[in-house]
């Protein structure tokens, strides 16, 4: 194997390791965000409240995950998904406080 081939292979493997690391860390951030959001909504929820709090919790945590991945990997897809999910979070939160 030539030196150039070895260097090329090493660079490709390093990129994969970085993506795996980012995915792992984004999952940690997603879990933390979900726990915070769930705790918030549990404190604010009435007995007969609709399930918009669950929608807000899941979309918020997934948005945090996507935005983290965008900042680390610079892939536009994650930014788009993060913005869409953040909008869903806002919508669901507003609906929650309106009692729907």
PEDA-V31292 format. One record per backbone hydrogen bond with DSSP energy under -1.0 kcal/mol. NH is the residue of the N-H (numbers start at 1). CO is the residue of the C=O. If there is no record, write none. Layout:
nh->(NH & NH)
co->(CO & CO)
This chain:
nh->(6 & 7 & 8 & 9 & 10 & 11 & 12 & 13 & 14 & 15 & 16 & 17 & 18 & 19 & 20 & 21 & 22 & 23 & 24 & 25 & 26 & 27 & 28 & 29 & 30 & 31 & 32 & 33 & 34 & 35 & 36 & 37 & 38 & 39 & 40 & 41 & 42 & 43 & 44 & 45 & 49 & 55 & 56 & 57 & 58 & 59 & 60 & 61 & 62 & 63 & 64 & 65 & 66 & 67 & 68 & 69 & 70 & 71 & 72 & 73 & 74 & 78 & 80 & 81 & 82 & 83 & 84 & 85 & 86 & 87 & 88 & 89 & 90 & 91 & 92 & 93 & 94 & 95 & 96 & 97 & 98 & 100)
co->(2 & 3 & 4 & 5 & 6 & 7 & 8 & 9 & 10 & 11 & 12 & 13 & 14 & 15 & 16 & 17 & 18 & 19 & 20 & 21 & 22 & 23 & 24 & 25 & 26 & 27 & 28 & 29 & 30 & 31 & 32 & 33 & 34 & 35 & 36 & 37 & 38 & 39 & 40 & 41 & 46 & 51 & 52 & 53 & 54 & 55 & 56 & 57 & 58 & 59 & 60 & 61 & 62 & 63 & 64 & 65 & 66 & 67 & 68 & 69 & 70 & 75 & 76 & 77 & 78 & 79 & 80 & 81 & 82 & 83 & 84 & 85 & 86 & 87 & 88 & 89 & 90 & 91 & 92 & 93 & 94 & 95)
